[in-house]
Amino acid sequence: MNAPNTAPNRDLREIIREEPLMRSRILDFLADGPHTVPEIADAVGAPTHEAMYWVMGMRRYGWVREIKDPTPEGYFRYQAAKKEPRP
């Protein structure tokens, strides 16, 4: 399990710039079903706040979608969405 409180804070632009690199790792992890952002962060070895930026970017552009019912802990789960190629 990663330790988000001990991870150094990085520049937001650097985190956002990594989203295309992390996309395949996140989608690979989501291939077995929906997961929460903390679970995704653990799977890719990143702090939770960085994984949140990547997941929200992927959500905005249609790579993932949230499942409307939160977990008992209050987290939303995200699943891979079928991404249609742009013309």
N, C-alpha and C positions, 0 to 999 in steps of 0.2 A: 504494500500500500504506500502511495507517495505521501510526502509530508508537506502539504501546501503552505503551512506556516513558516517552514524553514527555506522555502524556495526563494531565490532572489527575485526581486521585482524587475521585470524587463520592460523596455520601452514598448508601449502599445503598438506602435507601427511595426516593430519587429515580430510581435506575436501575430498580428493580422497578416503580415507578409508570409508567415509559415502555413497559413490555411491550405493553400493548394498542395503543399507537401504532406500535410497531416490528413488530408481528405481520404486518401486511399487506405491509410491505416485505420481511420475511424470507420469507414465503410466496410472494411474487412471484419472489424470487430462486430459491427451491427448485422453482419450476414447471418448470425445465428439467432437473431431476434432483437427486440427493443431493449435498450439500456438507459440508465440515468447518466447525467453528466459526470457525477463522481465515479461511476463505474467506467465510463469512457476514459476519463483522466487516468485512472489506475491502469487501464489496458494499454494506453499509449505512453505511460510513464511521464505524464505532465501534470503540473498543478491544475487544480479544478478550475480556477479562474481563467486560465489560458484555454482549457478545453471548452469552457463556456463560450468564449469568443469564436472559436472554430465552429462549434455546433450551431451557434446563432447565424453565422455567415452561411453555413451550409443549408440551414433552414430557409434563410432569405432567398437563396438561389435554387431551391427545390431539390437539393441532394438528400435531405432528411425531412421527416415530419414528426411532429409530436403526437403522442397518444394522449387524448384529452383527460383521462382519469389519472390523477397522481397516485404515486405509491403511498403506502401507509405513513411513510416518513415525510411526505409532502413533495417529493421530487417528480417531475414529469419524465417520462421515458420517451426516447427518440428511436425511430426506425428508419432504415434506408428507404428512400422513395425511388420509384422508377424515374430516371432522369431521361427526358426526351431530348434528343439532339436538336440543337438550334439549326434552322435552315441557313 
